[in-house]
Amino acid sequence: MTTTDQDPPAVNANKALWEKGDFTRIAETMRDSGEALVATLGITDGLKVLDLGCGDGTTAVPAATLGGDVLGVDIAANLVAAGNARAQSLGLTNLTFQEGDASDLRDLDDDAFDLVVSIFGAMFAPRPFDVAKEVVRVTRPGGRIVMGNWIPGDPTLVAQILKISSAYSPPPPEGFVSPMTWGVEENVVERFAAAGVPAENVSCEPDTYVFTFPHPPSELLAAFRAYYGPTMNAYDAATADGRVDELQAELEDLFDQKNTVPDGQTTSIPATFMRVTVAV
Ligand SMILES: C[S@@+](CC[C@H](N)C(=O)[O-])C[C@H]1O[C@@H](n2cnc3c(N)ncnc32)[C@H](O)[C@@H]1O
């Protein structure tokens, strides 16, 4: 068999990135904020909700607890399995997780959902214009899309982790569009406009997630190093370049500086993101 320029890459780098680690270990530090965000979404019994890039259900679980009929879709098989295990252990029969790619939701029907939620999820998918087109397609007219996107250049935790990590990682392949571009209002408006949603139906406002962890910030950093795909890749590249101590020192400083717990024995770190609401 020969390969051509049209053949898809043998390895899906986007899927491999998130299956490399175990995001459940980071997600455990985000549960309170996930629940608080979902409480603002007006979820009522039977509302059809899609949580895209759902991980193990930080927002999907509270959405189902509030009575939504929730489907979680994620590219990472390990996170889909973890989500289904959580749904089962919580007895949430109105919550299912399945594998899928936010850039191509071919298994989902047009107009199938009242609400599509994607908190730091779809922003990581390739082909952002396809993502906007797909989320609009599966949302019913009159429905809503709510995205949470990290903001480039933002001084708070996650934008800084991603900035530092990318400085130690190899350059991305040609044509790669940074996920952080989803944190720029003009890009968001342009992508939804191309999917047929006028600018006046798109609103962007700052919001905050708090990472809480019952150990010092250095241990939260250790969890990112061991389990968070983008940070794992940065450590791999820095190790190969002989710069791993430099990366470690830079991230230790960041986590210490951002921790708001005065004695540093536990961790509470706020991180700003852009909350995007789209009326379809
Ligand atoms: C930072 S995690 C956030 C997970 C979850 N939304 C949460 O708040 O805990 C990013 C998630 O997006 C998923 N993801 C990345 N690319 C994706 C894609 N193309 N389609 C669907 N999910 C994707 C990852 O597997 C991962 O679960």
PDBQT file of the ligand as one rigid body, heavy atoms in Angstrom, charges set to zero:
ROOT
HETATM    1  C1  LIG A 301      -8.090  20.248  29.876  1.00  0.00    +0.000 C 
HETATM    2  S1  LIG A 301      -9.034  18.787  29.630  1.00  0.00    +0.000 S 
HETATM    3  C2  LIG A 301     -10.644  19.331  30.210  1.00  0.00    +0.000 C 
HETATM    4  C3  LIG A 301     -11.607  18.217  30.490  1.00  0.00    +0.000 C 
HETATM    5  C4  LIG A 301     -12.956  18.623  31.073  1.00  0.00    +0.000 C 
HETATM    6  N1  LIG A 301     -13.711  19.480  30.199  1.00  0.00    +0.000 N 
HETATM    7  C5  LIG A 301     -12.797  19.249  32.424  1.00  0.00    +0.000 C 
HETATM    8  O1  LIG A 301     -13.103  20.448  32.568  1.00  0.00    +0.000 OA
HETATM    9  O2  LIG A 301     -12.380  18.548  33.350  1.00  0.00    +0.000 OA
HETATM   10  C6  LIG A 301      -9.207  18.778  27.853  1.00  0.00    +0.000 C 
HETATM   11  C7  LIG A 301     -10.092  17.679  27.359  1.00  0.00    +0.000 C 
HETATM   12  O3  LIG A 301     -10.367  17.863  25.970  1.00  0.00    +0.000 OA
HETATM   13  C8  LIG A 301     -10.296  16.602  25.343  1.00  0.00    +0.000 C 
HETATM   14  N2  LIG A 301     -10.047  16.805  23.920  1.00  0.00    +0.000 N 
HETATM   15  C9  LIG A 301      -8.899  17.245  23.342  1.00  0.00    +0.000 A 
HETATM   16  N3  LIG A 301      -9.058  17.273  22.001  1.00  0.00    +0.000 NA
HETATM   17  C10 LIG A 301     -10.321  16.852  21.731  1.00  0.00    +0.000 A 
HETATM   18  C11 LIG A 301     -11.068  16.657  20.537  1.00  0.00    +0.000 A 
HETATM   19  N4  LIG A 301     -10.530  16.874  19.330  1.00  0.00    +0.000 N 
HETATM   20  N5  LIG A 301     -12.340  16.219  20.629  1.00  0.00    +0.000 NA
HETATM   21  C12 LIG A 301     -12.887  15.937  21.830  1.00  0.00    +0.000 A 
HETATM   22  N6  LIG A 301     -12.215  16.073  22.999  1.00  0.00    +0.000 NA
HETATM   23  C13 LIG A 301     -10.955  16.538  22.957  1.00  0.00    +0.000 A 
HETATM   24  C14 LIG A 301      -9.169  15.901  26.078  1.00  0.00    +0.000 C 
HETATM   25  O4  LIG A 301      -9.163  14.517  25.896  1.00  0.00    +0.000 OA
HETATM   26  C15 LIG A 301      -9.457  16.323  27.518  1.00  0.00    +0.000 C 
HETATM   27  O5  LIG A 301     -10.369  15.470  28.162  1.00  0.00    +0.000 OA
ENDROOT
TORSDOF 0
